[in-house]
């Protein structure tokens, strides 16, 4: 026990890790500082006027989205992993493709589709008549629908992976004891999937708590939207910090509870246990499978993509895709490439530091570097803005401030992607290099980086994709005149200029496709 608390000797790796962790902690530190400046009367007014409603709205939305993602993710994963049918590989892709579409794009598209002149609005009027009002999306159920079809893929990925690794002998034993297939699912199969379901729903709920784009376009008041309005409208940093502190506490509480209950549900499988074998689907089952998966695909991918293609074609015909549009694409690429490169470089010493020590200090560094995972974009923007205004006012309004926010926001992705690869780096390789007279930098260039190449590339791609889609931090911190694709979608959607928003949305979706290659590669490796 005492050895795990031993302070490591000072080295370049430990110094760099400390600097990265301190940088990652800046937003949270400044949120605490500003919220601490609120008086008791201000806290009381905040509680009586805002917090109960925001808590109710945010938690209600999180619960509804969790239920929706559970139904969509678990059902689709079960059908694809337990049945062999024509097009099963395609079906897997179709369940993951919604990840390429940002939530604010989903929100904008479906508000357009459900208007009286929209595709779904016309279909609704044709079925139910002109006198029946169209479904309303500007409420908790509309927001839950959008976020469910945007996030269920996380549950699908984790549950399908768990199902391919699960044992079937326990299920067969249950059937031999007289349980019906439905009873086997609810009493045996589903409980064994609890860890995977919990992990998937954790990702979904954290995305709900931090989502800004969808709730803002649907005008549904949650913590993130209120924080943004306090900063952009009133420039009240203290009130925004108070709301941010409550949101951070809510996210951390959820993470702790999720980890606690998941750790109490551990299921082990023997190395030689019989693995899942997919049974060939009957004609009736095939009809049901493609009917259900086709319905999910229609709303989660096909309709949004069709909308983007139609309106992009309209924009092309009207010559609206001008040099200005390609300038937005260039801005998005510049900030995404720079942020991905910085995050990949900054995550490397943290991952190496933890891999070599494996003690409480390195574990603490790992957790501190992951602060951006539980801080929504507006909260990080608030912390960075407060830090810059008080310590570095001369860089306010520059690209460096935006890059700093992106680095902290997506550093956890880079750390997690590299940590797995670091486990493959044997300490003996570095020791052999040092024994042959190599300097630390030569070891890094000639031994460490070649071994970690896959993890470094994965980290870079993941950060690049998420930076490409980031909206709130870019809105608050971008230099004057520096518009990106998400910003243009935001602006043009608010002005209902569909033919201008569609090309930006389509470019974002196409730019996100590379991440699917990594997800599918990992998924295929798990199912072999």
NULUMKE-174005 format. One record per residue (C-alpha): residue in one letter; z, y, x. Coordinates in steps of 0.001 Angstrom, whole numbers, padded with zeros to 6 digits, always signed. Example, Ala and Ser with C-alpha at 12.3 -4.5 7.8 and 13.67 -1.06 7.14 Angstrom:
BEGIN
A+007800-004500+012300/S+007140-001060+013670/
END
This chain:
BEGIN
X+000000+000000+000000/X+000888+002428+002740/X-002395+001862+004535/X-004327+002975+001458/X-002646+006387+001697/X-003327+006885+005397/X-005171+010127+006063/X-008466+009282+007819/X-009286+010789+011166/X-011383+013924+011125/X-015084+013193+011545/X-018374+014804+010643/X-018630+012490+007642/X-015148+013366+006346/X-015686+017114+006859/X-019008+017069+005028/X-017525+014982+002219/X-014661+017443+001844/X-017060+020396+001656/X-019188+018658-000987/X-016130+017774-003078/X-014807+021336-002886/X-018178+022659-003983/X-018305+020221-006894/X-014832+021378-007978/X-015751+025077-008178/X-016693+025165-011912/X-013553+023306-012990/X-011306+025478-010796/X-012717+028684-012246/X-012486+027340-015795/X-008774+026779-015166/X-008376+030239-013628/X-010061+032086-016498/X-008430+030024-019239/X-005061+030671-017555/X-005639+034394-018060/X-005582+033963-021821/X-002328+035129-023386/X-000396+033107-025938/X-001635+035371-028720/X-005232+034879-027591/X-004746+031096-027508/X-003183+031310-030963/X-006112+033326-032310/X-008550+030918-030687/X-006803+027966-032272/X-006553+029481-035742/X-010078+030896-035773/X-012268+028485-033812/X-010739+025311-032420/X-010025+023289-035611/X-013576+023752-036883/X-015144+023042-033497/X-013017+019932-033012/X-013939+018638-036458/X-017650+019354-035976/X-017824+017887-032480/X-015817+014742-033228/X-017633+014127-036529/X-020965+014364-034739/X-019800+012079-031920/X-018609+009416-034391/X-021819+009481-036428/X-024028+009305-033349/X-021940+006439-031937/X-022400+004494-035185/X-026133+005215-035282/X-026643+004299-031637/X-024615+001117-032106/X-026752-000037-035026/X-030080+000823-033381/X-029187-000274-029842/X-027390-003552-030587/X-029834-004737-033253/X-032927-004060-031133/X-031354-005612-028032/X-030377-008731-029975/X-033843-009231-031463/X-035649-008721-028147/X-033349-010871-025989/X-032741-013743-028436/X-036255-014242-029812/X-039566-014978-028096/X-042448-013254-029895/X-045814-011633-029276/X-045404-008194-027760/X-041792-008648-026639/X-042489-006877-023327/X-044082-003970-025198/X-041110-003828-027550/X-038761-003425-024586/X-040775-000460-023356/X-040832+001092-026815/X-037033+000961-027037/X-036688+002797-023705/X-039457+005401-024082/X-037312+007757-026243/X-035385+008583-023059/X-038417+010566-021904/X-037995+013118-024712/X-035181+015710-024396/X-032868+016169-027375/X-033972+019766-027960/X-037597+018576-028189/X-036573+016002-030797/X-034741+018714-032737/X-037663+021128-032627/X-040198+018485-033627/X-038219+017141-036573/X-037409+020583-037930/X-041177+021177-037908/X-042045+017786-039401/X-039582+018109-042291/X-040727+021567-043407/X-042732+021820-046625/X-046014+021962-044679/X-044931+019406-042071/X-046113+015805-042019/X-042852+014369-043320/X-042441+017260-045738/X-045838+016556-047298/X-045075+012817-047418/X-041736+013534-049095/X-043359+015780-051692/X-046054+013181-052345/X-043465+010463-052990/X-040687+012354-054785/X-042539+015390-056106/X-042508+019085-055288/X-039275+019717-057200/X-037132+017462-054987/X-035835+019419-051936/X-036751+018174-048489/X-034036+016503-046362/X-031951+019152-044603/X-031495+018782-040837/X-029310+021837-040284/X-026059+019926-040750/X-024020+017175-039120/X-026234+014403-040504/X-029423+016016-039228/X-027891+016520-035787/X-026582+012930-035821/X-030046+011598-036699/X-031688+013501-033837/X-029071+012546-031247/X-029001+008903-032382/X-032734+008331-031940/X-032548+010217-028636/X-029602+008250-027221/X-029613+004708-028630/X-031686+003520-025639/X-028574+003693-023415/X-026857+001135-025661/X-030024-000958-025783/X-030304-001149-022000/X-026696-002164-021357/X-026411-004591-024282/X-029737-006305-023558/X-028668-006762-019937/X-025352-008272-021101/X-027127-010570-023526/X-029425-011959-020836/X-026348-012804-018740/X-024236-014189-021575/X-023369-017843-022090/X-024725-019780-025046/X-022404-022782-024733/X-019570-020834-026385/X-021830-019917-029299/X-023003-023542-029598/X-019404-024730-029636/X-018648-022300-032455/X-021589-023614-034475/X-020408-027189-033909/X-017081-026173-035443/X-018844-025173-038635/X-019455-021440-038204/X-022611-020020-039731/X-025030-018017-037527/X-023708-014796-039078/X-020109-015794-038354/X-021030-016733-034785/X-022517-013278-034271/X-019550-011343-035655/X-016738-013557-034346/X-018108-014787-031009/X-021205-012981-029748/X-020273-009418-030666/X-016738-009566-029178/X-018212-010824-025886/X-020487-007788-025835/X-017630-005275-026159/X-017653-004138-022503/X-021398-003447-022566/X-021218-001774-025965/X-018268+000345-024830/X-020129+001449-021711/X-023265+002310-023692/X-021380+004224-026358/X-019451+006053-023632/X-022738+007388-022271/X-023906+008316-025752/X-020704+010149-026715/X-020563+012013-023406/X-024122+013177-024006/X-023127+014303-027508/X-020124+016245-026200/X-022283+017983-023601/X-025453+018438-025679/X-026608+022001-026107/X-030316+021940-026923/X-030334+019896-030139/X-027219+021452-031691/X-028425+024958-030871/X-031839+024417-032466/X-030180+022852-035509/X-027578+025643-035571/X-024713+023157-035704/X-021577+024647-034178/X-020055+022481-031443/X-018115+023389-028305/X-021176+023680-026076/X-023012+026019-028436/X-019907+028176-028934/X-019350+028390-025171/X-022940+029506-024688/X-022655+032154-027422/X-019410+033483-025943/X-021120+033880-022570/X-024576+035089-023557/X-023707+037122-026652/X-020257+038579-026018/X-019977+037949-022272/X-016381+036916-022939/X-015700+034638-019969/X-012046+034101-020835/X-012701+032867-024385/X-015563+030708-023076/X-013212+029281-020435/X-010618+028451-023088/X-013178+026555-025143/X-014464+024880-021977/X-010984+023689-021053/X-010571+022036-024459/X-013990+020391-024145/X-013194+019074-020660/X-009861+017712-021904/X-011679+016044-024808/X-014240+014421-022485/X-011594+013206-020033/X-009422+011836-022843/X-012358+009894-024199/X-013235+008515-020762/X-009654+007402-020126/X-009365+005707-023527/X-012748+004030-023148/X-011823+002691-019713/X-008397+001528-020942/X-009724-000458-023892/X-012687-001837-021933/X-010430-003062-019127/X-008390-004979-021702/X-011502-006866-022774/X-012686-008954-019823/X-015041-011852-020253/X-016064-014178-017457/X-018836-016714-017246/X-018987-019728-015024/X-021616-019701-012286/X-023289-022870-013585/X-022946-022020-017268/X-025954-022419-019504/X-027755-019118-019899/X-029486-017649-022910/X-032817-019162-023902/X-035005-017221-026288/X-036021-019136-029390/X-039564-018726-030693/X-039580-016440-033722/X-040847-017804-037030/X-043467-015905-039032/X-040802-014468-041314/X-038670-013450-038329/X-041702-011940-036581/X-042419-009803-039645/X-038815-008620-039763/X-038620-008017-035999/X-041718-005842-035814/X-040866-004168-039105/X-037478-003049-037774/X-038595-002278-034213/X-041686-000533-035569/X-039528+001666-037809/X-037356+002644-034841/X-040421+003302-032679/X-042041+005431-035381/X-039160+007898-035558/X-037928+007689-031946/X-041274+007919-030165/X-044531+007648-032127/X-044084+010624-034460/X-042813+012996-031730/X-045636+012020-029355/X-048263+012353-032087/X-046901+015815-032929/X-047018+016880-029268/X-050587+015610-028825/X-051908+017269-032000/X-050392+020664-031289/X-051289+020495-027601/X-054898+019894-028645/X-054638+022916-030952/X-053367+024994-028044/X-056185+023744-025818/X-058826+024601-028403/X-057384+028099-028785/X-057291+028543-024967/X-053519+029087-025079/X-052838+026857-022064/X-053327+029635-019553/X-052334+030306-015970/X-049002+031559-017301/X-048275+028093-018686/X-049032+026466-015336/X-046679+028992-013791/X-043882+027584-015958/X-044825+024094-014776/X-044712+025304-011179/X-041281+026896-011689/X-039933+023664-013190/X-041282+021649-010264/X-039847+024072-007704/X-036314+024016-009094/X-036416+020237-009725/X-037679+019365-006234/X-035161+021688-004571/X-032216+020458-006670/X-033133+016787-006187/X-033399+017232-002430/X-030091+019140-002160/X-028225+016653-004363/X-029563+013650-002451/X-028526+015154+000878/X-025106+016282-000407/X-024325+012881-001973/X-024981+010916+001231/X-021757+011801+003143/X-019651+011169+000014/X-021195+007730-000546/X-020857+006786+003143/X-017290+008113+003325/X-016216+005982+000351/X-018086+002878+001532/X-016423+002917+004962/X-012835+003714+003905/X-012401+002207+000422/X-008971+003788-000080/X-007381+006150-002567/X-008572+009232-000707/X-012213+008149-000690/X-011911+007046-004308/X-010533+010470-005161/X-013457+012106-003383/X-015827+009950-005416/X-014194+011040-008676/X-014153+014707-007676/X-017833+014587-006756/X-018495+013261-010270/X-016968+016261-012044/X-020430+017369-013124/X-020684+014212-015236/X-018050+015452-017711/X-018888+019166-017516/X-021664+020318-019879/X-024292+022714-018628/X-022706+025841-020176/X-019323+024992-018614/X-020839+024550-015162/X-022780+027774-015621/X-019542+029542-016593/X-017715+028265-013512/X-020563+029127-011150/X-021018+032547-012721/X-017308+033334-012393/X-017269+032133-008774/X-020342+034152-007813/X-019191+037366-009528/X-015792+037230-007838/X-016700+035849-004393/X-020451+036275-003788/X-021693+039080-006055/X-024700+039817-003822/X-026354+036495-004730/X-025978+037021-008495/X-029317+036730-010248/X-030978+034797-007432/X-032433+031311-007335/X-029520+030145-005188/X-027084+030467-008113/X-029254+028267-010331/X-029676+025690-007546/X-025909+025610-007046/X-025382+024818-010729/X-028027+022092-010684/X-026510+020559-007567/X-023046+020306-009128/X-024400+019207-012511/X-026392+016245-011171/X-024501+015341-008005/X-022862+012358-009809/X-026294+010799-010402/X-027119+011002-006709/X-023735+009620-005644/X-023918+006659-008026/X-027496+005812-007035/X-026644+005870-003323/X-023306+004080-003576/X-024932+000789-004541/X-027316+000944-001568/X-024532+001851+000861/X-022930-001524+000166/X-025919-003127+001894/X-025320-001154+005094/X-023273-003328+007424/X-020852-001385+009673/X-021984-003611+012537/X-025414-001967+012450/X-023932+001458+013089/X-021565+000043+015721/X-024492-001594+017499/X-026328+001723+017549/X-023315+003523+018993/X-022841+000836+021640/X-026429+001425+022754/X-025708+005128+023229/X-027091+006526+019974/X-025554+009763+018727/X-024301+009988+015110/X-027456+011855+014116/X-029677+009239+015767/X-027751+006515+013945/X-028297+008385+010708/X-032030+008874+011274/X-032911+005482+012757/X-030458+003092+011032/X-028692+004547+007977/X-031572+006308+006240/X-034075+003397+006603/X-031525+000965+005118/X-030654+003341+002275/X-034235+004353+001528/X-034322+002727-001914/X-031056+004336-003002/X-032125+007714-001660/X-035431+007577-003529/X-033677+006473-006727/X-031161+009311-006405/X-033937+011848-005818/X-035972+010704-008815/X-032987+010616-011185/X-031862+014129-010237/X-035439+015422-010371/X-035916+014118-013917/X-032635+015504-015268/X-033163+018875-013594/X-036619+019017-015119/X-035049+018769-018608/X-031949+020933-018062/X-031760+023839-020515/X-028394+025680-020868/X-027633+026270-017184/X-031207+027463-016657/X-030979+029834-019627/X-027775+031408-018320/X-028397+031496-014563/X-032139+031742-013962/X-033474+034789-012110/X-035166+037432-014223/X-038669+036315-015173/X-038155+032767-013879/X-039000+030680-016938/X-039195+026894-016861/X-040655+024439-019372/X-037315+023910-021208/X-036812+027681-021423/X-040294+028166-022866/X-039687+025420-025436/X-036475+027203-026392/X-038168+030605-026695/X-041292+029413-028469/X-039378+027132-030840/X-037145+030027-031871/X-040323+032011-032640/X-041896+028986-034424/X-044935+029016-032137/X-045700+025294-032374/X-048969+025407-030454/X-047170+026934-027453/X-044080+024705-027492/X-046052+021438-027731/X-047747+021554-024286/X-044414+022250-022586/X-042784+019357-024451/X-045657+017029-023544/X-045447+017985-019865/X-041703+017283-019855/X-042247+013850-021379/X-044957+012976-018856/X-042807+014229-016001/X-039958+011989-017131/X-042020+008782-017108/X-041223+007924-013438/X-037587+007312-014308/X-038695+004570-016685/X-040243+002726-013795/X-036828+002571-012108/X-035074+001594-015353/X-037590-001128-016125/X-037469-002465-012572/X-033701-002821-012820/X-033977-004328-016286/X-036574-006872-015146/X-034431-007822-012154/X-031509-008454-014488/X-033530-010634-016855/X-035031-012910-014203/
END
